[in-house]
Amino acid sequence: MKKHFLMILGLTFALAGCNSGAKQPACDAAMQQKVDEYQLVKLTTDFNVLSEKERQMIPLLMEAAKIMDDLFWLQAFGDKTALDTIADPCRKDFAIIHYGPWDRLNDLKPFVEGYGEKPAGANFYPHDMTKEEFEALNNPDKASLYTLIQRNDEGNLEVVWYKEVYKEQLDKVIDLMQQAADLAEDQGLKNYLTLRIKALQTDDYFDSDMAWMDMKDSRIDFIVGPIENYEDKLFGYKAAYEAFVLVKDEKWSADLEKFTQMLPELQKELPCNPKYKREVPGTESDMNVYDAIYYAGDCNSGSKTIAINLPNDEKVHLLKGSRRLQLKNSMKAKFDLILKPIAALILEEEQWANVKFEAFFSNVTFHEVAHGLGIKNTVNNKGPVRQVLKEQYSAWEEAKADILGLFMVQRLVEKGEITDCSVDDAYVTFIAGILRSVRFGAASAHGKANMMTYNFFEDKGAFVRNAAGRYHIDMEKAKAAMAEWAALILKVEGEGDYDFAVTYNQENSAIRPALQADLDKIRDANIPRDIRFEQGFKP
């Protein structure tokens, strides 16, 4: 363990690609500009809040996270050493930011010569596999989050578990996690790490997810495993590897404790048909605030996550709810470097004062809470919403979380539970926030969700452009649009209306000319598109 500690201690990892050493070839100017759109941010925290053993755990967890990063490369692209052939260092840096030669914030368009379109199924399925061929495969595990579909020697499809395909790398992760578990002083963290090790060995994550839900008091959190299914754009079935290393902000966390018990009441108040809110969300959920000190894998690709709502398992949701983790240092960086400059450029001056970090923090926080609201199983016995909506699920679920998060902030302000921002602050900051996030493009689930929400709000008159071309938010129309959009999303999910979801998404997730002009103005102002990290352990 000491060897690992000393090895990491003197290093600072820059996953987004910082080249040093030998003289590099000159960067292509256009690619340099693309790289510069991702503002470099140093991830750190006050390590003095940790005990000596907790500080010893950090480099072990970071090293395990780095292996998760390597596994995500395999799933998303393949052998990343193939990028060593890229002569232009800026083009290579951009490929490292995006975990491959496809721009995740520009509809996955290739930017390296010799690469065509990114396979919709990434490396979870054979690239030549058709949907019909998959549907004909008679194997109950084919839609599991934790299996790959491969071809055998005869060219036929077969199902292989992650634990088998990635065993060599997972064994290393397990060894590092066991060393960390041996150091853990918090019993909840020790139990979670022990069960998560077992999960990586079995591809059964239920027990470790339940243990993670019970981990209430640890100052360190380590999210690790195959978790989100955004990378699988073919069916949305397969989970991709990622990891976060987090340190808890106990003061900010304490301020959020009271909201968990309000979830059943807020579920009843949702602006939709009662049958789409008949499920009762768990109240063992908790909301906490953290500083992120390491991102790896899926969460680090392209645009960076600033809040977490896990586990994704609907069975856990119904039994215990979920945990919502707000990554305050990453969130504050995006607000200061991106959202505020966009608001100053695009909004009318009279509404600048409504753009507040407290409102942004609440909107993001309750976006994550809102994933636990609504309905998980269709009302007409079609099955779980996630499975019935297939590849459409992620976009619609993110749109639901966006709009129900805004609904919750509004109601909690009105109830006097949130006191550091107003309803007007929440709406103005929300719409300015969409202008920040639509720049991520329409290729991702979040991008499609942002575009559907933006276009719905525009069509309902929630905002108009004044004579100078700046946005004025009409509060009453914005509130009405929120309620109507929430009701539509909850109906689509509750009915499992896949055909409508496809058609509506196709017709309403495009960037219209007026918005494109706004985005061009933001680009020309050299406002960063997103952030990338300088990260590692420096006590």
N, C-alpha and C positions, 0 to 999 in steps of 0.2 A: 504494500500500500504506500509506503514512504516513497518508493521509486516513482509511482504514478503522481504523487503529490508534488514532488520536486520537479518532475518533468513538465507538469502543467503550470506550476507556479511562475515560472519565468517566461511564459509565452502569452501572447495576446493573439487570439485567432481572429482573422478577418474573413469570414465566409464569403463576403461579397467580392473578395478579390483585391488585395492590395499588393502589387508587385514591388519587389525590392531586389537589391543585389546587382547582378550583371546588367549592363545597359540594354534597354529594351528598344525594339524598333518603334518608330514614331507612330502614334495613334492616328487612325482615320478621324478627321474632325467631326464628322457626323456621329460616329460611334462614341467619341469622347463626350459629345453633348448628351447622348443617351445615358451613358454611365453617370454623368453629372446630375441627371434628373433624380437620382437616388442619393439623397443627402446622407452622408456618413454620420452615424450617431454612436457614441460610445455607451455601451451598456454596463452599468455599474450599480452599486448600492452601498449602504453602510454595513460592511461586514462585521463591524464591532458589535452589532446586535446578536451575532451568532456566538455560540460556545466554541471552545477549541475543537471538540469533536465534530461539530457541525461544519466548521471551516475546513476540516480535513475531508469531509464528505464531498465538498463542492467539486474539486478537480476530478474525483472518481466519477461523479455523475456527468460532468462535462465530457469526459473521455467516452463514457457509454453513449452520450448523445451524439458524439462525432461519428460513432459507428452507425447509429440510426440515420445519420445524414448520408453515409455511404449507401445504406440500403435503399433510401429514397432515390438516390441517383440511379440505382439499378432498375427500380420500378418505373421511374419517370422517363429515363433516357437510355440507360445502359452503362457501359464502361466509360466513366468520365474522362479517362486518359485519352479517349478519342479526340477530345477538344485540344489536346496538346499540338495538334497539327495546325491550329489557327494561328496565323502569323501575326495578325494585328492584336496587340495586347489589350486594347480597349474592347474589341469584339469578343475576345476570350473572357474578359472581366464581365461583360454583359451576359455571356452564356453562363457564367458561374452564378450571377444574380438570379437567372431564370432557370437554372438547373437543366440546361439544354439549349439548343439553337433556335428555340421558338419563343417569341416575345409574349409573355403571359399577360401583359397589359395592352397588347395590340392584336387581339383575336388570334393569338398563337401563330402569328405569321413568322416564317423562318427568316433569319437574318444572317445565316452562314451558308455560303455557296455549297451546293451538293446535297442539301437537305430539303425534302418536300414537306408536305403537311405533317403535323404531329399525329400519330395514330390515335384515334379517339379512345381506344382502350389502353393507351400507353403500353407498358409491357406486362399487363395483367392477362392478356389474351394473345394468341398468335395474330400477327398483323394481317394475315390473309384470311382470318376467320370471318364468316358472315354471321349476321344475327340469326338467320334461319338455321345455320349449322349449330349455333349455341343452343337455340331452343330445342333442337332435336336430340341434344346430348342427354342421355338418361342417367343422371347422377344427382342425388338430392343435395350434394354439397357444392354444386356448380355456382350457386348464387351466394355462397358464404362470403363474408367480408374478408376471410383469411385464407382463401385458396387462389392459386393461379390456374389458368386453363392453358395447357400445353399440348403439343402434338407428340405422340409416342413414335416408336420406330416405324410403325406402319402408316403414320400420317394421320391417325385418328386422334380426336380430342380426348384428353384425360384431365382429371382434377388432381392437383398436388397441393398439399398444405404448406403454408409459409414456414412452419416449424421444420419442415424437411428441406425446402429449397434454400433457406437462409441459415441453416443450422450452424455453420462455421462462425458466421458473424454473431449470431445470437448467443453462442457459447461464451464469447468474449464479453458481450454485454452483461450476461448473467454473472460472470465472475466479478466484474466491476460493481454490479449492483449488490452482490453478496457482501463484498467488502464494505460498501456503504451501509448496508443493513446492520452489519456487525458494529458499526460506529454509532448507529442511530440511538439517541437517548429518548426520543418521543416514541411511545409504544405504538401509537397509531401509524406513524411513518414506518417503523420497523415491520409491523404486520403487513402494511400495504406493499412494501418492497419485497417481502418474502412471497406474498401471493402473486405479485406481478412477475416475479421470476418464474413461478410455476405457470403462469399464463403464457409467457413467451415460449415455454416448453411444450404447451398443450394446445395452443390456439383457442383456449377457453378463457375469456376475460371477465366472466360474470363475477366470480368471487373477489377478484382483485378490484373490480369496479365498485363493488359493495364496500370493500375495505377502504377504498379511496374516499367514498362518501362519508365514512366514519372518522376520517382523519381530520379532526377539527382544530387541533392546537399546534401542529408542527409549524416551526418558522421556515422550514424548507419544504418545497414541493418539487416533485420530479414527475412530470407527465411523459410517458414513454410508451411506444408501441405502435401498431397499425391502428389508426384512429379515424381520420376523416376519409370520405369517399369522393372528394372533389376531383381527384386526378383521373378517376374512371369516368370519362365522358361518353362511353359507349352504353353502359347500363347503370352506372352509379352504384354498382354492387361492391367493388373492391376497396379495401382500406389501405391507406399509404402510411409508411413509417414516418414518425416525427418524434421530437422530444423538446421539452422546455425544462430549464432549471430556473427556479423562482425562489425569491426571498420575500417573506410576508411583511407588509406594512401594517403593523398591528393597530396603529391609531386610526388610519383610514378604514381599516376593516371593521373596527368597532362601530363606526358610524352606519354601516350597512346592515347590521345584525337584525334590526327590527323588521325588515321588509319581508323576510321569508314567510312569516306567519300570515302575511296578507295575501298570499297567492290564491288560495281558494276563493276569497272574496273578490279579488280582481278577475278571476276566471269567470265568475257569475256575471260580472259587469261588462264582459266583452260585447262589442256592438255587432251581434250576429244572432242567427236563429239559435234557440236554446239547444237544439240537438247537436250542434257543433261545439258545444262547451259542456257536455254532460260528464266528461271525465273530471276527476278531482286530482289536481296536481299534488305531489308529495310536499310535505312541509318540513322534511328533514334536510332540505336543500340549504346551502349556505352561500353567502356572498362575501368574498374577501378581496383584498387589494394587495398586489405584489409588485415588486420590481423584477423584471425579467433580466437575467444575466446570461442566458444562453438560449438561442433558437437553433433547431436542427431539423433538416428534412422538410416535409410538406409545409410546415408553418413558416419556413424561412424562404420559400420559393416565391419570387415575384413580390407582390405586395405583402406586407407584414401584418400578422395578427396582432390586435391590441386588446383582445378580450377572449375568454375561453368559456364555453359552456359544455360540460361533460359530466358523466359519460353519455354516449349516444344511444345506448341500449334502452329501448322503450320499457323493458321489464324493470330495469333499475329506476327509470323515471316514475313508474307507477308505485313502486315500493318505497323509494326514498327521495325522489325528485332528482335534482342534479346540483352540481357545484358551479358557481359562476365566479370566475377569477378575472379581475380587472388588472391589466398590466399598465400601471400608472406611468412609469417612466417612458415607455413606448408611446402611450397615449398622449402624454404631454408634449413629446417631441413632434408628433404629427400635428397637434393643435397649434403649437407655436410656429413651426416651420412651414406648414402647408395651409391649414384651415383658416387661420386669421388673415394671412396675406390674400387668399382667395376671396374672403368676405370683403376685405377692403377694396378689392378690385371690381367685384361683381355686384355687391349689394348697394342699395341707395344708402347714403351717409346716415340718414335718420335711424336706420336699423342696425348700424354697426355695434351700438352699445348692447344689443341683444345677443351678440356672439360671445359666449362665455365658456371658459373651460369647464365650469361646474355643470353647465347644461350639456356640453359635449360628453362629459364623464357620465352623467345620468342617462343620456340617450344610449351610449354604448353599453353601460351596465344593464339597462333594462332590455336592450336588444337580446342580450344573453339570457336574461330571465324569461323573456317571451318565448324562447324555444320550448320551454316547459309548459306553455299554455296552449289552448286550442285542443286539438284532438290527435291522438296517435293511431287510432284504429278507425277505419271508415265506418260510417253509420249504416251502410248497406251490406255489411259482411263480405266486402271484397278482400279484406285483409289489412295489414298495416299500411298506413299512408306511404311510408318510405318505399315499400315494395310495389305498391299499385301505381304510383306516379313515376317509377323507374328513373330514367335520367333527368326527368323534369323536377324530381323531388327537391334537390338541393337549391335550385333557383327559387322555387315557390316557398320553401321553408325559410330561406334567408329573407325574402320579401315579407313573409309573415313576422319574422322576428323584428325587422326594421319598423314595421308599422305598429305592431302591438307594443313594442318598446316605447314608441312615442305616446301611444294611448296610456300606458302605465305611468309615464312621467307626468302627463297632464293630470291624470286622476290623483296621483300622490301629491302633486303641488296643490290641487284643489282641496284635498283633504288636510293640508297643512303638515304633511309628513316630510316633504322635501321643501326646504326653506332657503336654499342658497341660490335658487334660480326661479324664474317665473314661467308661466305657460308660454308667454310670448318668446322668452329666451329659448325655450325648448324647441319651438317650431322654427324660429329663424335659424338657430344653430343646426337643426335637423336638415333644413333645405340647403344651407351653405355646406353642410357635411355631404349631401348628395353630390354637389358639384366637386367636392374633393374626391369622392369615391368612384364617380362615373369615369374618372380618368383612368381607372384600372381596366377599362375596356369591357366589352360585352361577352368575352369568351368564357369567363369564369362564372360560377353560380352567383357569386356576390355581384359581379358586373351585370348580369341579366336582371337580378333582383333590383339593383339600383336603377336601371333603365326603365323597367316596368313601373317602378314607383315614381320616378321623375316624370315620365310621360303621363301617368294617371293624374298626378298633381297639376301638371300644366293644363291638361284637357279640362280639368274641373275648375280652373281659374285660381288655384291656390297661390299662384304668383303671376305677376305681369311685369313686363319691362317698361320702364318709364321712358320719357323722351330721350334721355341720355343713354338708354340701353341697359340701365341698371335694374336689378330685381327689386320689386316691392312685394312683400308677402302680405296677402289679404288673409288676416287671421281667421275670420269666420268661414271663408271658403276653404281654407286649409284644414280647419277642424272637421268640416263636413266631408272633405275628400279623405281624411284619415279614416273616418268611420265607414265610409262606403268601400274603400279599398280593403280595409280589414275584413268586412263582411264577405266580400267576393273571395278573398284568399281562403278564409276559413271554410267557405262552401266548397271550393275546389278541392281542398284537402279532405274535408269531411265526406264528400261524395266519391273521392278518388277518381275525379273526372279527368282522366289522362288525355283524351282527345282534345278537350277544351284547353287544358294546360298547354299542350303543344301549340295549338293554333294561336292562342292569346300571346304566348311567349314570342312566337315568330312575328306576330304583327305589331308588338308593342315593346320590343327590347332593342330597337335600333336607335342610334344617335341621329336626331333630326338636325337639319341645317342650322337652325338658330342656336341650338346647344353647341354644335360643332364650332360655330363662330366664337362662342363664349370660351370653349376649351382652347381654341387657338390663341385667344387673348391671354389666357392663363399661361399657356406654354411660352408665348412671346415675352411674358413678364419674368421668365426664368424661375417660376415658383416650382420647387421640387415636386415630382410626381409621387414619390414615396421615400422611404428611408431604407438604409442598409446598415449593417452593424459592424462595429469593432467590438469584439466580445472575447471574453476569457477571464481568468481569475488573477486579479492583482490585489492582494490584501492591503 
